[in-house]
Each structure stands twice: as C-alpha cells, then as structure tokens.
C-alpha cells in the first residue's frame, strides 16, 4: 500500500500530465485531419510503480477520450490503447485524408 505522501504527490503529477495532454489534444483537434495522431499520458512510465498509478493513467486517458468525442467530428475515429507498460498507453485519433491519398 502506498503512503499518503506518495499518493498526494502522484495525484498532483497525474493532474499536471493530464493538463499537458489536454493542451496537446486541443491543439490536435484544430487540425483538418489525423494520421494516427496519438498522445501518451505517462511518458515516463511512472504508472508501472503502483496499482493506483495504473488506475490514474487509465482514468485520465478515458477522460481525454471523452473530450475528443465531445468535439463531435463525424469523420474522426478516437480510441484508447491500454498497454501492460503504462508508458505505452495512449489516446489515438484518425480520420480520412481529405486529399484522398492513403
């Protein structure tokens, strides 16, 4: 079990990482199309340390997915990949190329 100081520190860390990922998502959503655009919430792999951290990564990625879906772009696919290594878990966006090329 993690101690209270660790949980408090990691709560602040995950909030900061989610805020950074939200900014990246907002910047990406301004684009016309996506070619498997993605962002990782846990770039440093800290979610592998404790079960509560892994849960925080999954919950934050799902909140990012909700934000991406809320923009209501009909041509965009949005999905989350949860990997055994939390540093590889990511939110993906993809849409057809408007020029018609793959």
Secondary structure, 3 states (H helix, E strand, C coil): CCCHHHHHHHHHHHHHHHHHHHHHHHHHHCCCCCCCEEEECCCCCHHHCCHHHHHHHHHHHHHHHHHHHHCCCCCEEEEEECCCCHHHCEEEEEECCCCCCC
